[in-house]
Amino acid sequence: MEIKGQFRLLIFGVCFLISPTTAAVTINEFTQPTYVAEDPTVLTKLVEITVSDSGGATVTDCDVVASSPNGPFSVSPYSTEFWVVYDATSNLDYSTTNFYELTLECAASSVKSNRVKLFVYVTPNSPPVITAYPTATATLDASTFDVSTAAVYQVTATDAEKDTLTYSLLSQQPSQALFSIDSATGKITANRDLRLLSTSSYILTVQVSDGKNVISDFHVVVNINKLNTAPVILNLPTSINIPEDAVSGTTLIALSVEDNTAYPGPVKPTCTTSPSSDGYKFTLNADNTITLSASNLLNYEVRKTYTITCRATDGYLSTDGNDVLTVNVENVNEPPVFNSNPYYCTIAEGAQRDHYCTLSLTITDPEGDPLSSLDFEPASSDFYFDKSTNRIYFSVAYDVDVVHTTDPVSLILKAVDSGGATATASVIITVTDDNDQTCAFDKSTIYQSIDQNTALGALGAFIVTDEDLTSPNKDTKVEIVSSSPSNSGSYITVTGAGELYYIGSVPAANSGSSYTMVVKCKDGGTPARSAFATVIVSYTYITTTTTTTTTAATTITTTTKAPEKTIWDYDWFIAVFSIFMILLAAAVIGLIAYIVYKCCCQTPQRPNYPPRRKVNPEYQYDDRRITRSSYYDDDDYLRTSRSDYNYNRSWQSHQAISPRQIPALEYR
């Protein structure tokens, strides 16, 4: 055993001698703990690691190999130094963990050092310190304070850890949001001009925070001198009555405004109307009067009350908003209302009440009163208004061709309600020209004789007139209706203006012929009206005979003219005469037919005789006509003479004889 021990020692010595020399690294022990505040938010150096013996070797690395509890700590190199740091990877909280035990180790090349302990204590954050805590006072002059540049108060505070401080206003009493504070500097400013304020003292509660600790009970008392006062409208609230027919410019009220402020300046009232859609009806003038903007704006049946709320301001303060003018609209009997003005009406000319036009007429009365009258005012002699149908008729026969104008007629329609209120509307009536006139020729016939010496050209003309006043009714045109013989158009023609022209030479062989044309004038109306006329042109060829006698050296010329024709030689006369005879024959036939109808086809009326009765002559008339048969007509015994009898019974010649009558006839 002893030999084995000696051998082992020998082997250890040999290994030590042949191995390279490596220096040891020793970290100096920490003699006291280190402290860190709980509120840093950036990397913070805590303590430097020192090495007492490195044997000439360079320390290449140091680290926190253990932390109890685990914390945001590490080792950071700074040039040739190594520092334990708070690395800000998480926040420190004194109330939760206020102590950490760190185990540190370094290394030189691959040789590690000894391990040492470092105790880290977390210290609580110190709260900010506010100057003038707990209460400060600021006194301001409302008349001189410049809200754009001046500060109300400057809050001053310090922090032991030099943490960034944040300022805020927790409350304002009275709560009007009049003041603000700069969160970074603590400067308190006013949000609006102090002349707008009506309260002289305000208490502001300020809060200061360093991110960890908060001071929230610092108070700033703001006192304001020389306060402004609001103007006053002395004669509001009130109410007034105004009739609904009040005219433009009617004064409702003159506002009386007073301002006792120490700040002189114009005091201008403003007013709003309820309902706002009716605000245009009232005007606030420069002299503080409220007037009606225009006439006919108020209507009792639509709205009976308006409220006008006014405010007066000196540029800073206004009245309290309770200055109300109540406008009560009084009912007035208003005139009827036409739905249109003017009305337009078009009527074709015609007889009395023949034509009419209907007005799209609606009349309403604001109060619902019935109409007592509705008629033209003044009354028209030519037109009549029927209020039951809203129609306009002619009072007389109206013919524009007689009055010679189609200019519109303007009438006034007047409506009167039961309360006597009146309204008028214009009615513009246009009377159109009917085609009621027939065109006329100035002559019924143009008769013209021509011969071979007649030059081609105009032979004559009709003058055509139409008494209608307007076109196209008065526009006329002449047309050829028929020609006789049919080739008359080769020689003569009539133009649309009624002019007769000789257009083709008549052959000499046609001497003694007549050419007839029936023409008509036609107007442009609807339906068109027309009239007829006749053109007759007779042709005669004139012959000339020349006889020469040499003995007496005298030349004798003899002209032989064709024999004169009688009226029966003219075709046109024969045509006219034929038409006349046809019409006469038709009239005679009609008369004969009428006589035959009256005599043969119409049953005559019987006389209305009283009924007959059977009579026994022996019973009542035994002393008269005893030889008669047993039964006789009663009227046989009432006749005084045979002449009377024949007169009264003469109607029997036109009637059938009954068997009852046979004995009486035989007796006669």
Secondary structure by P-SEA (a helix, b strand, c coil): caaaaaaaaaaaaaaaaabbbbbbbbbbcccbbbbbbcccccccccbbbbbcccccccccccccccccccccbbbbbccccccccccccbbbbcccccbbbbbbbbbccccccbbbbbbbbbbbbbccccccccbbbbbbbcccccccccccbbbbbccccccbbbbbbccccccccccccccccbbbbbccccccccccbbbbbbbbbccccccccbbbbbbbcbbbbbbbbccccbbbbbccccccccccbbbbbbbccccccbbbbbbbccccccccccccccccccccccccccccccccbbbbbbbbbcccccccccbbbbbbbbbcccccccccccbbbbbcccccccccccccbbbbbcccccccccccccccccccccccccbbbbcccccccccccccbbbbbbbbbccccbbbbbbbbbbbbbcccbbbbbcccbbbbbbccccccccccccccccccccccccbbbbbbccccccccccccccccccccccccccccccccbbbbbbbbbbccccccccccbbbbbbbbbbbbbbbbbccccbbbbbbbccccccccccaaaaaaaaaaaaaaaaaaaaaaaaaaaacccbbbbcccccbbbbbccccccccccccccccccccccccccaaaaaaaacccccccccccaaaaaaac
